[in-house]
Amino acid sequence: MDPTPSLLSVLPNLSIGVVAVGGLVYVVVKFLDTLDKREEKHDTAMAEREKGMRDVEAHVRNTLANALTQSTIALEQNSRVLSRVASMLDGHK
């Protein structure tokens, strides 16, 4: 007899291991595919969130800039009125 085992004699002994390794490879491949899909969804959601935050930031910045401009104009007008009142009061004395 030949001391080297043939493929047909080794195959029944390896079948459980081969099936286990094949199953493990299949599960890992599916898991990695699921992770890739989840990462794409996460990236999309984060991009939408970042866009929303940037829109809110731009809106707040514009609102504050307008409020500061209007406040500056109001202070300038009040300053003019107070200056006229002070000069009128100084003239009546």
C-alpha positions as CSV (number, residue, x, y, z in Angstrom):
1,M,0.0,0.0,0.0
2,D,1.0,3.5,-0.6
3,P,1.7,5.4,2.6
4,T,0.6,8.7,1.0
5,P,-3.1,9.1,1.5
6,S,-5.1,9.9,-1.7
7,L,-7.5,12.8,-2.0
8,L,-10.5,10.5,-1.8
9,S,-9.4,9.0,1.5
10,V,-8.6,12.4,3.0
11,L,-11.8,14.2,1.8
12,P,-14.3,12.5,4.3
13,N,-12.0,13.4,7.2
14,L,-11.7,17.1,6.1
15,S,-15.3,17.7,5.2
16,I,-16.4,19.0,8.6
17,G,-13.4,21.3,8.7
18,V,-13.9,22.5,5.2
19,V,-17.6,23.2,5.8
20,A,-16.7,25.1,9.0
21,V,-14.0,27.2,7.3
22,G,-16.3,27.8,4.3
23,G,-19.1,28.8,6.6
24,L,-16.8,31.1,8.5
25,V,-15.6,32.7,5.3
26,Y,-19.1,33.2,4.1
27,V,-20.2,34.8,7.4
28,V,-17.1,37.1,7.4
29,V,-17.8,38.2,3.8
30,K,-21.4,39.0,4.6
31,F,-20.4,40.8,7.8
32,L,-18.0,43.0,5.9
33,D,-20.6,43.7,3.2
34,T,-23.0,44.8,5.9
35,L,-20.3,47.0,7.5
36,D,-19.7,48.6,4.2
37,K,-23.4,49.4,3.7
38,R,-23.7,50.7,7.2
39,E,-20.6,52.9,6.8
40,E,-22.1,54.4,3.6
41,K,-25.4,55.1,5.4
42,H,-23.5,56.6,8.3
43,D,-21.4,58.8,6.0
44,T,-24.6,60.0,4.2
45,A,-26.4,60.7,7.5
46,M,-23.3,62.6,8.8
47,A,-23.0,64.7,5.6
48,E,-26.7,65.6,5.9
49,R,-26.3,66.5,9.6
50,E,-23.2,68.6,8.9
51,K,-25.0,70.4,6.1
52,G,-27.9,71.1,8.4
53,M,-25.5,72.4,11.1
54,R,-23.8,74.6,8.6
55,D,-27.1,76.0,7.4
56,V,-28.1,76.8,11.0
57,E,-24.7,78.4,11.6
58,A,-25.1,80.6,8.5
59,H,-28.6,81.6,9.5
60,V,-27.5,82.5,13.1
61,R,-24.5,84.4,11.8
62,N,-26.6,86.4,9.3
63,T,-29.3,87.0,12.0
64,L,-26.7,88.2,14.5
65,A,-25.0,90.4,11.8
66,N,-28.3,92.0,11.0
67,A,-29.2,92.5,14.6
68,L,-25.8,94.1,15.3
69,T,-26.2,96.4,12.3
70,Q,-29.7,97.5,13.3
71,S,-28.4,98.0,16.9
72,T,-25.5,100.1,15.7
73,I,-27.9,102.2,13.6
74,A,-30.2,102.7,16.6
75,L,-27.3,103.7,18.9
76,E,-26.1,106.2,16.3
77,Q,-29.5,107.7,16.0
78,N,-29.9,107.9,19.8
79,S,-26.5,109.4,20.1
80,R,-27.5,112.1,17.6
81,V,-30.7,112.9,19.5
82,L,-28.9,113.0,22.8
83,S,-26.3,115.3,21.2
84,R,-29.0,117.7,20.0
85,V,-30.8,117.6,23.4
86,A,-27.5,118.3,25.2
87,S,-26.7,121.2,22.8
88,M,-30.3,122.6,23.3
89,L,-30.0,122.3,27.1
90,D,-26.6,124.0,27.0
91,G,-28.1,126.8,24.8
92,H,-31.0,127.5,27.3
93,K,-28.7,128.0,30.3
